[in-house]
């Protein structure tokens, strides 16, 4: 049996507001993930002019890596919409939920907007939807140190959203979403697919096997590629 040809992924990390120092580690980690698994190739840029339908059509998935602020013009957002409408895959990591607050469509694409977070601390992440392909090979729960994002709304309430990971607010301080606090999810949306994880604040995430498996499966699902 022949080995499947790696598919192309675009990593976009433009920031207008807060910039995470982990972005270089994230780019490096994603490039290494694609190379080591042989699943995908990568191109990375912070040039927002590349967010247009023609350029994005080269890729099966785009990764917004801790993007922040109003980083797209209306024309560029239209290009992203066209890409999604044509079946493209979107992967949002961590601060991708903090940008483009002026554009409700982007909030729907990601699944929710970030609001606040307490100081980074350790807690226990619970794996949900174990029957979903994205969750393959992940433990039932795992201990993790991160910024625990609160969100404008519970993405579980949105049509078609499948929650993948959640966190118990009784195990850390600063949560404001109550007993149901999703931190990763996926969704068929507007013709395409969207996967988002709130994990990934620190450099170390992009060297961690559990996190990288989580992101790899999200990329594969968003790109409609067998896991």
C-alpha positions, -999 to 999 in steps of 0.1 A, spaced: 0 0 0 14 34 -10 20 61 17 -5 89 15 9 122 3 12 148 31 -13 175 27 -5 213 31 -13 233 62 -10 271 66 1 284 100 -10 320 106 1 339 138 -5 376 132 -11 396 164 -24 431 168 -31 429 206 -14 407 231 14 385 217 22 351 232 58 344 236 51 308 228 43 315 191 78 306 178 77 274 198 42 267 184 53 272 148 83 250 153 63 223 171 36 222 144 63 220 117 80 192 135 46 174 141 39 174 104 74 162 95 76 135 122 42 120 114 44 125 76 8 137 77 12 173 65 36 199 53 35 235 65 39 271 55 39 298 81 34 335 79 21 366 97 12 384 65 -26 390 67 -28 398 30 -24 360 24 -58 355 40 -76 354 7 -96 327 -11 -70 321 -38 -40 317 -15 -59 296 11 -73 273 -15 -38 257 -16 -43 243 19 -65 217 34 -64 234 68 -54 267 83 -41 270 118 -47 303 136 -20 301 163 -27 326 192 -38 353 168 -51 384 186 -68 417 181 -85 429 149 -59 412 127 -80 409 95 -96 436 73 -132 430 61 -118 419 28 -94 394 44 -123 381 66 -143 377 34 -114 356 20 -115 334 51 -152 330 48 -149 320 11 -123 294 21 -145 279 48 -176 280 25 -156 259 0 -150 232 26 -118 244 42 -106 234 76 -100 258 105 -79 251 136 -77 277 164 -52 274 191 -54 292 225 -56 330 218 -73 325 185 -105 330 205 -94 365 216 -94 382 182 -119 398 157 -145 407 183 -161 431 159 -170 403 135 -197 379 149 -190 354 121 -155 349 134 -168 342 169 -191 315 155 -162 300 135 -140 297 166 -170 287 187 -168 314 214 -148 345 224 -123 345 252 -132 369 281 -108 364 310 -84 340 326 -70 336 361 -33 332 368 -18 301 352 -23 270 374 -25 233 373 -58 215 370 -73 183 356 -87 182 320 -115 158 313 -119 141 279 -154 140 265 -168 125 233 -144 96 234 -161 80 204 -151 110 182 -120 104 161 -102 135 175 -101 119 209 -84 87 199 -54 78 220 -60 104 247 -64 94 283 -97 98 301 -82 128 320 -49 144 324 -32 170 346 -23 202 328 -8 236 336 -21 265 316 -42 297 314 -77 285 319 -99 306 295 -134 318 303 -156 324 274 -185 347 264 -209 318 261 -209 281 265 -200 266 230 -219 235 239 -251 256 234 -242 263 198 -258 241 171 -235 213 159 -207 219 185 -191 187 199 -172 194 231 -140 174 233 -123 186 265 -137 203 296 -123 214 330 -137 211 365 -138 246 380 -136 231 415 -101 220 408 -87 255 403 -94 291 411 -108 317 387 -134 299 366 -166 317 359 -186 293 337 -199 270 364 -201 232 363 -199 230 325 -167 246 312 -156 234 278 -120 241 267 -118 223 233 -145 215 207 -152 210 170 -180 218 146 -191 215 111 -196 252 102 -207 272 71 -195 245 47 -162 238 64 -149 223 96 -136 241 128 -116 227 157 -105 249 186 -84 242 217 -79 267 245 -47 249 256 -13 260 244 -2 291 264 33 279 272 62 267 251 62 233 268 28 225 253 44 221 218 67 194 231 41 175 250 28 142 235 -8 145 247 -12 181 235 4 173 201 -18 143 196 -48 165 205 -38 191 179 -28 165 153 -61 148 154 -78 182 153 -59 192 121 -66 158 105 -103 161 113 -106 197 101 -88 187 68 -111 157 63 -81 133 64 -82 98 79 -67 96 114 
